[in-house]
């Protein structure tokens, strides 16, 4: 897709930028069109028939047309999943971390062209040209080695990442990296003087009005779906689950997050533009901003998305069709088919395909 800046698509997302309920922005009782309502109804039916376990939400111009949970949040089948049930969202956390970094930029504490070595000690000399922008856009050259996993101390996690040889020189190309976003979480702590969790909770989550969103080391207080095989690890400090992953949220909260982010209530309009606009090429037709990807449908309609998946089963997506002002959110702890896209991603893109016909 062409490298269209987010600012050039804002006219198509008036409701997101309005920041108020649909009636306040458009003066009508309903703002969702029949095509979107029909696609939501079809998704609802297919999810139920398939035995999907998780939650989905679809909204257009601020009106929620589908918000429903499917299945149970626990193995005993005592708690039904609802739109307010929290799920671990894997790499969706990266968009929160990116927003935290840009929040510090807006506050004048850092700039994107500064090297990460200015703030994080003990990094090799060949990292000196690696900027914060490089890390945010996955063009730092840091590989995908999960070096920070199961490290409970920030200094030990930083040393483990620093011991990795760079896969590419900084800025040479795109290479997805969880460890890079763990570095960004460390940057947030060093610059702010607060824990990663405190900074995001106080500066981002509170501003967005998130009711059931939390962290691996500090899980949300409300309903949380079980993540089989991982329950003993949840609640413990793990730098592999800080910055790159490790945030639990509900589809309702993820939708509120999108509304707050896109309306400029979290970071400045300039920072929103940086997050959502192409910053690096992934492959033909796919680009990446800061925590968000950009591509187009077969009809050329722009699509924005942030998504996550993990071998533990957690998977989630927030997908936006700016020209239709449509937001699709899905979350689940069941990734049924190895080697295929996780179910939330498949179902979300099925809705996109339905709307594109």
C-alpha positions in Angstrom: 0.0 0.0 0.0 1.2 3.6 -0.5 2.9 5.2 2.5 -0.1 7.3 3.4 0.2 9.1 6.7 -2.4 8.6 9.3 -3.2 12.3 9.2 -4.3 11.8 5.6 -6.9 9.2 6.7 -8.4 11.1 9.6 -11.3 12.5 7.6 -12.5 8.9 7.3 -12.5 8.4 11.1 -14.5 11.4 12.4 -16.1 9.4 15.1 -12.7 8.2 16.5 -11.4 11.7 16.5 -14.6 13.1 18.0 -14.2 11.1 21.2 -17.9 11.2 22.1 -20.8 8.8 21.6 -22.1 8.4 18.1 -25.2 10.5 18.6 -23.1 13.5 19.9 -21.0 13.4 16.8 -23.6 12.6 14.1 -26.9 13.7 15.6 -28.6 10.4 15.0 -29.6 7.3 16.9 -27.7 4.8 14.8 -24.5 5.3 12.7 -23.7 1.8 11.7 -24.7 0.8 8.2 -26.6 -2.4 7.2 -23.5 -4.0 5.6 -21.5 -3.8 8.8 -24.5 -5.0 10.9 -24.9 -7.9 8.5 -21.2 -8.8 8.7 -21.4 -8.7 12.5 -24.5 -10.9 12.6 -22.8 -13.4 10.3 -19.6 -13.4 12.5 -21.7 -14.0 15.6 -23.5 -16.9 14.1 -20.3 -18.5 12.7 -18.4 -18.1 16.0 -21.2 -19.8 17.9 -21.4 -22.6 15.4 -17.7 -23.1 15.4 -17.4 -23.5 19.2 -15.1 -20.5 19.4 -13.9 -19.7 22.9 -13.2 -16.0 23.4 -14.8 -12.6 22.8 -15.4 -10.3 19.8 -16.5 -6.7 19.4 -17.4 -4.8 16.2 -18.2 -1.1 16.1 -18.7 1.5 13.5 -18.6 5.2 14.0 -18.8 4.8 17.8 -21.8 2.4 17.7 -21.1 -1.1 19.0 -22.9 -3.6 16.7 -21.5 -6.8 18.3 -20.0 -7.4 21.7 -20.2 -10.9 23.0 -18.3 -13.7 24.7 -18.3 -17.3 23.6 -17.6 -20.3 25.8 -16.1 -20.3 29.4 -13.3 -18.5 31.1 -12.4 -21.5 33.2 -11.9 -25.2 32.7 -14.7 -26.0 35.2 -17.1 -24.1 33.0 -18.4 -22.0 35.9 -17.6 -18.5 34.4 -19.0 -17.5 31.1 -16.9 -15.3 28.9 -18.2 -11.7 28.4 -16.9 -8.6 26.6 -15.4 -7.5 29.9 -13.4 -10.7 30.5 -9.7 -10.1 30.2 -7.4 -12.2 28.0 -3.6 -12.1 27.7 -3.0 -10.3 24.4 0.6 -11.2 23.6 2.1 -8.6 21.2 -0.8 -6.2 21.4 1.2 -5.0 24.4 3.7 -3.5 21.9 1.2 -0.8 20.9 0.8 0.2 24.6 4.6 0.3 25.1 5.0 2.4 21.9 2.4 4.8 23.3 4.3 5.0 26.6 7.5 5.9 24.8 5.7 8.6 22.7 4.1 9.9 25.9 7.6 10.6 27.1 8.4 12.2 23.8 5.4 14.5 24.1 6.6 15.4 27.6 10.0 16.5 26.2 11.9 13.8 28.1 13.3 12.0 25.1 13.4 12.3 21.3 13.1 9.5 18.8 16.5 10.2 17.1 18.4 9.7 20.4 20.5 6.5 20.7 19.2 3.9 23.2 22.8 3.8 24.7 22.1 7.3 26.1 19.7 5.8 28.6 20.6 2.1 28.9 24.1 1.2 30.2 26.3 -1.7 29.2 25.3 -2.0 25.5 27.9 -2.9 23.0 29.7 -0.2 20.9 28.0 -1.3 17.7 24.6 -0.3 19.3 25.7 3.3 19.4 23.9 4.2 16.2 20.7 2.5 17.3 18.0 5.1 17.9 14.7 4.8 19.8 13.0 5.1 16.4 14.9 2.0 15.2 13.7 0.0 18.1 10.1 1.2 17.8 10.0 0.3 14.1 11.7 -3.1 14.4 14.7 -1.8 12.4 17.2 -1.9 15.3 18.9 -5.1 14.1 18.1 -6.9 17.4 17.0 -10.4 16.6 14.1 -12.5 17.9 15.9 -14.5 20.5 13.6 -14.0 23.6 16.7 -13.3 25.7 14.7 -11.4 28.4 12.4 -14.4 29.0 12.1 -15.5 32.7 14.6 -12.8 33.8 13.0 -11.2 36.9 15.6 -8.5 37.2 15.9 -5.6 34.8 19.7 -5.5 34.9 20.0 -9.3 34.2 17.5 -9.0 31.3 19.4 -6.0 29.8 22.7 -8.0 30.1 21.1 -11.0 28.3 19.8 -8.8 25.5 23.1 -6.9 25.2 25.0 -10.2 24.9 23.2 -10.9 21.6 25.1 -10.1 18.4 23.1 -7.8 16.2 21.5 -9.6 13.3 21.7 -6.4 11.1 23.3 -3.0 11.6 20.8 -0.5 13.0 18.5 0.9 10.3 19.6 -1.7 7.7 16.2 -3.4 7.5 13.1 -4.8 9.3 13.5 -7.6 11.8 10.7 -8.3 14.4 12.1 -8.3 17.9 10.4 -8.9 21.3 13.7 -8.1 23.0 13.7 -4.7 21.4 10.4 -3.9 23.0 11.6 -5.2 26.4 14.4 -2.6 25.9 11.7 0.0 25.4 10.0 -1.0 28.7 13.4 -0.5 30.4 13.7 2.9 28.7 10.3 3.9 30.1 11.4 2.9 33.6 14.8 4.7 33.4 13.5 7.9 31.9 10.3 8.2 34.0 11.8 6.9 37.3 8.7 4.7 37.8 8.0 1.1 37.1 6.8 0.1 33.6 3.5 -1.0 35.2 2.9 2.2 37.2 3.7 4.5 34.2 1.3 2.7 31.9 -1.4 2.3 34.5 -1.3 6.0 35.6 -0.5 7.7 32.3 -2.3 5.5 29.7 -4.8 3.2 31.2 -6.4 5.7 33.5 -6.7 8.3 30.7 -8.4 5.8 28.4 -10.8 4.6 31.2 -9.7 1.0 31.0 -11.6 -1.0 33.6 -10.1 -4.5 33.3 -6.6 -4.2 31.9 -3.4 -5.3 33.8 0.0 -6.8 33.6 1.7 -10.2 33.9 3.3 -9.1 37.2 0.1 -7.3 38.3 -2.9 -9.0 36.7 -6.2 -7.2 36.3 -8.6 -7.3 39.2 -11.7 -8.2 37.3 -12.7 -11.3 35.4 -9.6 -13.0 33.8 -9.8 -16.0 31.5 -7.6 -18.9 32.5 -4.4 -19.5 30.5 -3.8 -23.3 30.9 -0.3 -24.2 31.8 0.8 -20.7 32.6 -1.1 -20.0 35.9 2.0 -20.6 38.1 4.0 -18.0 36.2 1.3 -15.2 36.1 1.9 -12.6 38.8 5.7 -13.0 38.8 8.2 -10.5 37.4 9.3 -11.6 33.9 11.1 -9.2 31.5 10.1 -11.4 28.6 6.5 -10.4 29.6 7.2 -6.7 30.0 7.1 -4.4 27.0 6.7 -6.9 24.2 3.9 -9.0 25.7 2.4 -9.4 29.2 -0.7 -7.2 29.1 -4.2 -8.6 29.7 -7.3 -6.7 28.5 -10.9 -7.3 27.5 -12.3 -6.6 24.1 -14.4 -3.8 25.6 -11.2 -2.2 27.0 -9.3 -2.6 23.8 -12.0 -0.8 22.0 -11.9 2.0 24.5 -8.2 2.1 24.1 -8.5 2.6 20.4 -11.0 5.4 20.8 -8.8 7.2 23.3 -5.6 6.7 21.3 -7.0 7.7 17.9 -8.7 10.8 19.4 -5.5 12.2 20.8 -6.4 11.7 24.4 -3.3 9.5 25.2 -0.6 11.1 23.1 -0.4 14.1 20.8 -1.8 14.1 17.3 1.7 14.1 15.9 2.6 11.0 18.0 -0.6 9.2 16.9 0.5 9.9 13.4 3.9 8.3 14.0 2.3 5.3 15.6 -0.1 4.6 12.9 1.8 5.7 9.8 4.4 3.5 8.0 7.8 3.7 9.5 9.5 0.7 7.9 8.7 -1.8 5.1 8.0 -5.4 6.2 7.4 -6.8 2.8 5.5 -5.8 -0.4 2.1 -4.4 0.7 2.8 -4.5 4.4 4.4 -1.7 6.5 4.8 -1.1 10.2 4.5 2.0 12.4 5.1 1.9 16.1 3.2 -1.1 17.4 0.7 -1.0 14.5 0.8 -2.5 11.0 -0.6 -1.1 7.8 -1.8 -2.9 4.6 -4.7 -2.8 2.2 -7.5 -5.1 1.2 -7.6 -6.5 -2.4 -9.8 -3.6 -3.2 -7.2 -1.1 -2.0 -8.9 -0.1 1.2 -6.5 0.8 4.0 -6.3 -1.5 7.1 -4.6 -0.8 10.4 -4.0 -3.5 13.0 -2.1 -4.6 16.1 -2.2 -8.3 17.0 -0.6 -10.9 19.2 -0.2 -14.6 19.5 1.8 -17.0 21.7 2.4 -20.7 21.8 0.6 -20.7 25.2 -2.6 -20.0 23.3 -3.2 -16.3 23.9 -4.1 -14.4 20.8 -5.8 -11.0 20.2 -6.3 -8.4 17.5 -7.5 -4.8 17.1 -8.2 -4.2 13.4 -9.4 -0.9 12.0 -10.9 0.0 8.6 -10.4 3.8 8.7 -12.5 4.6 5.6 -15.5 2.8 7.1 -14.8 3.9 10.7 -15.0 0.2 11.6 -13.2 -1.4 14.5 -12.9 -5.2 15.0 -11.5 -6.5 18.3 -11.0 -10.2 19.2 -9.4 -12.0 22.1 -9.0 -15.7 23.0 -6.8 -18.2 24.8 -7.2 -20.9 22.3 -5.0 -21.1 19.2 -6.4 -24.3 17.7 -4.4 -24.9 14.5 -0.6 -25.1 14.5 1.0 -23.4 11.5 -2.0 -21.3 10.8 -3.0 -17.8 11.8 -4.6 -17.7 15.2 -8.4 -17.7 15.3 -9.0 -14.1 16.3 -6.9 -13.0 13.3 -8.7 -15.4 10.9 -12.1 -14.3 12.1 -11.3 -10.6 12.0 -10.0 -10.9 8.4 -13.1 -12.8 7.4 -15.2 -9.8 8.4 -12.9 -7.6 6.3 -13.3 -9.9 3.3 -17.1 -9.9 3.8 -17.2 -6.1 3.9 -14.9 -5.9 0.8 -17.2 -8.0 -1.4 
